[in-house]
Amino acid sequence: MRNRFTALSATALLTASLLVSTASPAQAAPTGCTTWQVGYMVYSKCTGGTGTQAVYASGLHVNPVWGPFALEGPRVGVGEISSVNFPGTVQYRGTVLYN
């Protein structure tokens, strides 16, 4: 009886750990993301996964009064392009991933 209880407990624990550690498609972040810049426009696009993404850019505004600042573009789905107009010198550009 004890061996049967042990086997059932081990099976239940294994099943629970598999359910917890396996990400469903709705929980997967976008993959294959790239960013690029053309003039003042900064873009990002992801080619795989699920969820949404947005472009992020930070740097110096053309008007020195504004100083350093950052902008984030709209959240879009996989395969779509997020863009933001950044009037200044971009020092960093990247992609923000959302599940």
DSSP file (Angstrom, degrees, kcal/mol; ACC not computed):
  #  RESIDUE AA STRUCTURE BP1 BP2  ACC     N-H-->O    O-->H-N    N-H-->O    O-->H-N    TCO  KAPPA ALPHA  PHI   PSI    X-CA   Y-CA   Z-CA
    1    1 A M     >        0   0    0      0, 0.0     4,-2.1     0, 0.0     5,-0.2   0.000 360.0 360.0 360.0 -38.7    0.0    0.0    0.0
    2    2 A R  H  >  +     0   0    0      1,-0.2     4,-2.4     2,-0.2     5,-0.2   0.901 360.0  51.4 -66.9 -40.2    2.8    2.3    0.9
    3    3 A N  H  > S+     0   0    0      1,-0.2     4,-2.3     2,-0.2    -1,-0.2   0.874 109.6  50.7 -63.3 -37.4    4.6    1.8   -2.5
    4    4 A R  H  > S+     0   0    0      2,-0.2     4,-2.4     1,-0.2    -1,-0.2   0.910 110.6  48.6 -67.2 -42.1    1.3    2.6   -4.3
    5    5 A F  H  X S+     0   0    0     -4,-2.1     4,-2.4     2,-0.2    -2,-0.2   0.900 111.9  49.9 -62.5 -41.9    0.9    5.8   -2.3
    6    6 A T  H  X S+     0   0    0     -4,-2.4     4,-2.5     2,-0.2    -2,-0.2   0.908 111.0  48.8 -63.5 -43.3    4.5    6.8   -3.1
    7    7 A A  H  X S+     0   0    0     -4,-2.3     4,-2.3     2,-0.2    -2,-0.2   0.908 112.5  47.7 -64.6 -42.7    4.0    6.1   -6.8
    8    8 A L  H  X S+     0   0    0     -4,-2.4     4,-2.3     2,-0.2    -2,-0.2   0.898 112.5  49.4 -65.7 -40.1    0.8    8.2   -6.9
    9    9 A S  H  X S+     0   0    0     -4,-2.4     4,-2.4     2,-0.2    -2,-0.2   0.915 111.6  48.5 -64.4 -43.1    2.4   11.0   -5.0
   10   10 A A  H  X S+     0   0    0     -4,-2.5     4,-2.4     2,-0.2    -2,-0.2   0.899 111.8  49.6 -64.8 -40.4    5.4   11.0   -7.4
   11   11 A T  H  X S+     0   0    0     -4,-2.3     4,-2.4     2,-0.2    -2,-0.2   0.911 111.7  48.2 -64.6 -42.9    3.1   11.0  -10.4
   12   12 A A  H  X S+     0   0    0     -4,-2.3     4,-2.3     2,-0.2    -2,-0.2   0.902 112.4  48.9 -64.9 -41.2    1.1   13.9   -9.1
   13   13 A L  H  X S+     0   0    0     -4,-2.4     4,-2.2     2,-0.2    -2,-0.2   0.908 111.9  48.6 -65.5 -42.3    4.2   15.9   -8.3
   14   14 A L  H  X S+     0   0    0     -4,-2.4     4,-2.0     2,-0.2    -2,-0.2   0.914 112.1  49.0 -64.0 -43.7    5.7   15.3  -11.7
   15   15 A T  H  X S+     0   0    0     -4,-2.4     4,-2.0     1,-0.2    -2,-0.2   0.912 111.7  49.0 -62.6 -43.4    2.4   16.3  -13.4
   16   16 A A  H  X S+     0   0    0     -4,-2.3     4,-2.0     1,-0.2    -1,-0.2   0.898 110.5  50.4 -64.3 -40.8    2.2   19.5  -11.4
   17   17 A S  H  X S+     0   0    0     -4,-2.2     4,-2.3     1,-0.2    -1,-0.2   0.873 109.8  50.7 -68.0 -35.4    5.8   20.4  -12.1
   18   18 A L  H  X S+     0   0    0     -4,-2.0     4,-1.3     2,-0.2    -1,-0.2   0.891 110.2  49.9 -67.0 -39.0    5.2   19.9  -15.9
   19   19 A L  H  < S+     0   0    0     -4,-2.0    -2,-0.2     1,-0.2    -1,-0.2   0.881 114.1  44.9 -66.4 -37.8    2.1   22.1  -15.8
   20   20 A V  H  < S+     0   0    0     -4,-2.0    -2,-0.2     1,-0.2    -1,-0.2   0.896 115.8  44.7 -73.3 -41.0    3.9   24.9  -14.0
   21   21 A S  H  < S+     0   0    0     -4,-2.3     2,-0.6    -5,-0.2    -1,-0.2   0.629  93.9  87.5 -84.3 -12.9    7.1   24.9  -16.0
   22   22 A T  S  < S-     0   0    0     -4,-1.3     2,-0.4    -5,-0.1    -4,-0.0  -0.778  71.5-143.6 -90.8 119.9    5.5   24.7  -19.5
   23   23 A A        -     0   0    0     -2,-0.6    -2,-0.1     2,-0.0    -3,-0.1  -0.649  11.9-134.5 -82.1 133.8    4.6   28.1  -20.9
   24   24 A S    >   -     0   0    0     -2,-0.4     3,-1.9     1,-0.1     4,-0.4  -0.450  29.5-103.9 -77.8 161.1    1.4   28.3  -22.9
   25   25 A P  G >  S+     0   0    0      0, 0.0     3,-1.0     0, 0.0    -1,-0.1   0.813 121.2  60.8 -57.0 -30.4    1.5   30.2  -26.2
   26   26 A A  G 3  S+     0   0    0      1,-0.2    -3,-0.0    24,-0.1    24,-0.0   0.702 104.7  49.5 -70.4 -17.7   -0.3   33.1  -24.6
   27   27 A Q  G <  S+     0   0    0     -3,-1.9     2,-0.3     2,-0.1    -1,-0.2   0.452  86.2 107.0 -99.3  -1.9    2.6   33.5  -22.1
   28   28 A A    <   -     0   0    0     -3,-1.0    22,-0.4    -4,-0.4    70,-0.1  -0.604  64.8-133.6 -83.3 136.2    5.5   33.4  -24.7
   29   29 A A        -     0   0    0     -2,-0.3    21,-0.3     1,-0.1    22,-0.2  -0.465  33.8 -87.6 -81.8 157.1    7.2   36.7  -25.5
   30   30 A P        -     0   0    0      0, 0.0    19,-0.3     0, 0.0     2,-0.3  -0.270  47.3-162.9 -60.6 152.1    8.0   37.8  -29.1
   31   31 A T  E     +A   48   0A   0     17,-2.3    17,-2.1     1,-0.2    16,-1.0  -0.826  58.8  44.4-131.2 169.5   11.2   36.6  -30.6
   32   32 A G  E    S+     0   0A   0     -2,-0.3    15,-0.5    14,-0.2     2,-0.3   0.891  74.5 173.3  64.6  41.1   13.4   37.6  -33.6
   33   33 A C  E     +A   46   0A   0     13,-0.2     2,-0.3    -3,-0.2    13,-0.2  -0.627  10.8 179.3 -89.7 139.4   13.2   41.3  -32.8
   34   34 A T  E     -A   45   0A   0     11,-2.3    11,-2.1    -2,-0.3     2,-0.3  -0.959  11.0-157.3-132.6 153.2   15.2   43.9  -34.7
   35   35 A T  E     +A   44   0A   0     -2,-0.3     2,-0.3     9,-0.2     9,-0.2  -0.954  15.6 168.8-127.0 150.2   15.3   47.7  -34.4
   36   36 A W  E     -A   43   0A   0      7,-1.9     7,-3.2    -2,-0.3     2,-0.4  -0.972  20.1-138.9-154.0 166.2   16.5   50.3  -37.0
   37   37 A Q  E     -A   42   0A   0     -2,-0.3     2,-0.4     5,-0.2     5,-0.2  -0.991  11.5-177.3-135.1 137.6   16.5   54.0  -37.6
   38   38 A V  E >  S-A   41   0A   0      3,-2.5     3,-2.0    -2,-0.4     2,-0.2  -0.934  70.7 -51.1-132.0 108.1   15.8   56.1  -40.6
   39   39 A G  T 3  S-     0   0    0     -2,-0.4    47,-0.0     1,-0.3     0, 0.0  -0.466 123.1 -18.1  63.5-128.5   16.3   59.8  -39.9
   40   40 A Y  T 3  S+     0   0    0     -2,-0.2    46,-3.6    -3,-0.1     2,-0.4   0.518 118.6  96.9 -86.4  -5.6   14.3   60.8  -36.8
   41   41 A M  E <   -AB  38  85A   0     -3,-2.0    -3,-2.5    44,-0.2     2,-0.4  -0.713  54.6-166.1 -91.0 133.5   12.1   57.6  -37.1
   42   42 A V  E     -AB  37  84A   0     42,-2.5    42,-1.9    -2,-0.4     2,-0.3  -0.962  11.3-171.8-117.9 135.7   13.0   54.6  -35.0
   43   43 A Y  E     -AB  36  83A   0     -7,-3.2    -7,-1.9    -2,-0.4     2,-0.3  -0.867  12.7-172.6-127.6 155.1   11.4   51.2  -35.7
   44   44 A S  E     +AB  35  82A   0     38,-1.8    38,-2.4    -2,-0.3     2,-0.3  -0.989   4.9 178.3-144.4 149.9   11.1   47.7  -34.3
   45   45 A K  E     -AB  34  81A   0    -11,-2.1   -11,-2.3    -2,-0.3     2,-0.4  -0.982  12.6-156.4-150.3 137.6    9.6   44.4  -35.6
   46   46 A C  E     -A   33   0A   0     34,-0.6    33,-2.7    -2,-0.3   -13,-0.2  -0.929   1.4-167.4-114.6 141.6    9.4   40.9  -34.1
   47   47 A T  E     +     0   0A   0    -16,-1.0     2,-0.3   -15,-0.5   -15,-0.2   0.534  64.0  30.4-107.3  -8.8    9.0   37.9  -36.4
   48   48 A G  E    S+A   31   0A   0    -17,-2.1   -17,-2.3     2,-0.1    31,-0.1  -0.856  85.5  38.8-143.6 177.6    8.2   35.1  -34.0
   49   49 A G  S    S-     0   0    0    -19,-0.3     2,-0.2    -2,-0.3   -20,-0.1  -0.317  75.9 -88.3  78.0-163.7    6.5   34.2  -30.7
   50   50 A T  S    S+     0   0    0    -22,-0.4     2,-0.2   -21,-0.3    48,-0.1  -0.754  76.5  60.1-135.0-177.4    3.3   35.7  -29.4
   51   51 A G  S    S-     0   0    0     -2,-0.2    27,-0.6   -22,-0.2     2,-0.3  -0.576  82.0 -67.9  92.7-159.5    2.4   38.8  -27.4
   52   52 A T  E     -CD  77  98B   0     46,-1.6    46,-2.8    -2,-0.2     2,-0.3  -0.851  37.0-162.7-131.4 166.5    3.1   42.3  -28.3
   53   53 A Q  E     -CD  76  97B   0     23,-2.5    23,-2.7    -2,-0.3     2,-0.3  -0.960   1.4-161.6-145.7 160.3    6.2   44.6  -28.6
   54   54 A A  E     - D   0  96B   0     42,-1.9    42,-3.4    -2,-0.3     2,-0.2  -0.995  25.2-114.0-144.5 145.6    7.0   48.3  -28.7
   55   55 A V  E     - D   0  95B   0     19,-0.4    18,-2.7    -2,-0.3     2,-0.4  -0.517  29.1-162.2 -76.3 148.0   10.0   50.2  -29.9
   56   56 A Y  E     +ED  72  94B   0     38,-2.6    38,-2.6    16,-0.2     2,-0.4  -1.000  10.8 175.8-133.2 132.2   12.0   52.2  -27.3
   57   57 A A  E     +ED  71  93B   0     14,-2.7    14,-2.9    -2,-0.4     2,-0.3  -0.998   3.0 178.7-137.7 141.9   14.4   55.0  -28.0
   58   58 A S  E     +ED  70  92B   0     34,-2.5    33,-2.5    -2,-0.4    34,-2.1  -0.983  27.0  96.1-139.6 152.4   16.4   57.3  -25.7
   59   59 A G  E     -ED  69  90B   0     10,-2.3    10,-2.4    -2,-0.3     2,-0.4  -0.958  68.5 -32.2 167.8-149.3   18.9   60.1  -26.3
   60   60 A L  E     -ED  68  89B   0     29,-2.1    29,-2.3    -2,-0.3     2,-0.1  -0.887  50.4-129.2-109.9 131.3   19.2   63.9  -26.6
   61   61 A H  E     - D   0  88B   0      6,-1.5    27,-0.3    -2,-0.4     6,-0.2  -0.370  23.2-118.1 -70.7 153.6   16.5   66.1  -27.9
   62   62 A V  S    S+     0   0    0     25,-2.2    26,-0.1     1,-0.1    -1,-0.1   0.796 107.0  67.3 -64.1 -27.4   17.4   68.6  -30.7
   63   63 A N  S >> S-     0   0    0     24,-0.3     3,-1.8     1,-0.1     4,-0.7  -0.859  80.3-150.5 -93.5 112.9   16.4   71.4  -28.2
   64   64 A P  T 34 S+     0   0    0      0, 0.0     3,-0.4     0, 0.0    -1,-0.1   0.721  90.5  71.9 -58.7 -21.5   18.9   71.3  -25.4
   65   65 A V  T 34 S+     0   0    0      1,-0.2    -3,-0.0     2,-0.1    -2,-0.0   0.857  95.1  53.4 -61.4 -34.3   16.3   72.6  -22.9
   66   66 A W  T <4 S-     0   0    0     -3,-1.8    -1,-0.2     1,-0.1    -4,-0.1   0.802  90.9-174.8 -71.3 -29.0   14.6   69.2  -23.1
   67   67 A G     <  -     0   0    0     -4,-0.7    -6,-1.5    -3,-0.4    -1,-0.1  -0.220  48.3  -8.4  65.2-159.2   17.8   67.4  -22.2
   68   68 A P  E    S+E   60   0B   0      0, 0.0     2,-0.3     0, 0.0    -8,-0.2  -0.448  77.7 157.2 -69.6 141.4   17.9   63.6  -22.2
   69   69 A F  E     -E   59   0B   0    -10,-2.4   -10,-2.3    -2,-0.1     2,-0.3  -0.965  28.4-136.6-156.1 171.9   14.6   61.9  -22.7
   70   70 A A  E     -E   58   0B   0     -2,-0.3     2,-0.3   -12,-0.2   -12,-0.2  -0.962   9.9-164.7-136.1 150.1   13.0   58.6  -23.9
   71   71 A L  E     -E   57   0B   0    -14,-2.9   -14,-2.7    -2,-0.3     2,-0.4  -0.980   5.2-156.8-133.9 147.6   10.1   57.6  -26.0
   72   72 A E  E     -E   56   0B   0     -2,-0.3   -16,-0.2   -16,-0.2     3,-0.1  -0.991  16.2-139.2-124.4 134.2    8.2   54.4  -26.4
   73   73 A G        -     0   0    0    -18,-2.7    11,-0.1    -2,-0.4     9,-0.1  -0.121  40.4 -67.3 -79.7-178.4    6.1   53.6  -29.5
   74   74 A P        -     0   0    0      0, 0.0   -19,-0.4     0, 0.0     2,-0.4  -0.363  51.9-105.9 -71.3 150.5    2.8   51.9  -29.7
   75   75 A R        +     0   0    0    -21,-0.1     2,-0.3    -3,-0.1   -21,-0.2  -0.628  47.8 174.1 -75.4 130.3    2.4   48.2  -28.7
   76   76 A V  E     -C   53   0B   0    -23,-2.7   -23,-2.5    -2,-0.4     3,-0.1  -0.897  27.9-103.4-134.4 163.8    1.9   46.0  -31.8
   77   77 A G  E >   -C   52   0B   0     -2,-0.3     3,-1.8   -25,-0.2   -31,-0.3  -0.185  54.0 -66.6 -80.6 175.7    1.6   42.3  -32.5
   78   78 A V  T 3  S+     0   0    0    -27,-0.6   -31,-0.2     1,-0.3    -1,-0.2  -0.394 123.4  24.6 -62.7 135.9    4.2   40.0  -34.0
   79   79 A G  T 3  S+     0   0    0    -33,-2.7    -1,-0.3     1,-0.4     2,-0.2   0.288 102.8 105.1  90.3 -10.2    4.9   40.8  -37.6
   80   80 A E    <   -     0   0    0     -3,-1.8   -34,-0.6   -34,-0.1     2,-0.5  -0.666  69.3-121.4-101.8 160.0    3.8   44.4  -37.2
   81   81 A I  E     -B   45   0A   0     -2,-0.2     2,-0.4   -36,-0.1   -36,-0.2  -0.876  15.5-158.4-106.2 128.7    6.1   47.4  -37.0
   82   82 A S  E     -B   44   0A   0    -38,-2.4   -38,-1.8    -2,-0.5     2,-0.3  -0.876  20.7-178.1 -99.2 135.5    6.2   49.8  -34.0
   83   83 A S  E     -B   43   0A   0     -2,-0.4     2,-0.3   -40,-0.2   -40,-0.2  -0.958  15.5-173.2-137.6 155.1    7.6   53.3  -34.7
   84   84 A V  E     -B   42   0A   0    -42,-1.9   -42,-2.5    -2,-0.3     2,-0.7  -0.994  25.8-127.6-145.8 141.1    8.3   56.5  -32.9
   85   85 A N  E     -B   41   0A   0     -2,-0.3   -44,-0.2   -44,-0.2   -46,-0.0  -0.817  27.4-174.0 -89.3 115.0    9.5   59.9  -34.1
   86   86 A F        -     0   0    0    -46,-3.6     2,-1.9    -2,-0.7     4,-0.1  -0.873  10.7-158.7-115.3  97.4   12.5   60.9  -32.1
   87   87 A P        +     0   0    0      0, 0.0   -25,-2.2     0, 0.0   -24,-0.3  -0.513  65.2  30.6 -80.3  82.1   13.6   64.4  -32.9
   88   88 A G  E    S-D   61   0B   0     -2,-1.9     2,-0.7   -27,-0.3   -27,-0.2  -0.983 105.6 -33.2 167.4-159.8   17.2   64.3  -31.7
   89   89 A T  E     -D   60   0B   0    -29,-2.3   -29,-2.1    -2,-0.3     2,-0.5  -0.825  52.5-143.2 -94.8 114.3   20.2   62.1  -31.3
   90   90 A V  E     +D   59   0B   0     -2,-0.7   -31,-0.3   -31,-0.2     3,-0.1  -0.660  24.1 173.0 -78.3 122.9   19.3   58.5  -30.5
   91   91 A Q  E    S+     0   0B   0    -33,-2.5     2,-0.3    -2,-0.5   -32,-0.2   0.649  70.2  18.6-101.2 -22.1   21.8   57.0  -28.1
   92   92 A Y  E     +D   58   0B   0    -34,-2.1   -34,-2.5     2,-0.0     2,-0.3  -0.988  60.8 178.9-148.7 138.7   19.9   53.8  -27.4
   93   93 A R  E     +D   57   0B   0     -2,-0.3     2,-0.3   -36,-0.2   -36,-0.2  -0.997  18.4 140.8-138.6 143.7   17.2   51.9  -29.3
   94   94 A G  E     -D   56   0B   0    -38,-2.6   -38,-2.6    -2,-0.3     2,-0.4  -0.908  44.6 -93.6-161.7-174.2   15.6   48.6  -28.4
   95   95 A T  E     -D   55   0B   0     -2,-0.3     2,-0.5   -40,-0.2   -40,-0.2  -0.972  22.3-146.9-121.6 129.7   12.4   46.6  -28.2
   96   96 A V  E     -D   54   0B   0    -42,-3.4   -42,-1.9    -2,-0.4     2,-0.4  -0.858  21.1-149.7 -94.3 124.5   10.1   46.3  -25.1
   97   97 A L  E     -D   53   0B   0     -2,-0.5     2,-0.4   -44,-0.2   -44,-0.2  -0.795  13.0-171.6-101.1 136.3    8.5   42.8  -25.0
   98   98 A Y  E      D   52   0B   0    -46,-2.8   -46,-1.6    -2,-0.4   -48,-0.0  -0.981 360.0 360.0-123.8 137.8    5.1   42.1  -23.5
   99   99 A N              0   0    0     -2,-0.4   -48,-0.1   -48,-0.2   -71,-0.1   0.469 360.0 360.0 -75.3 360.0    3.6   38.7  -22.9
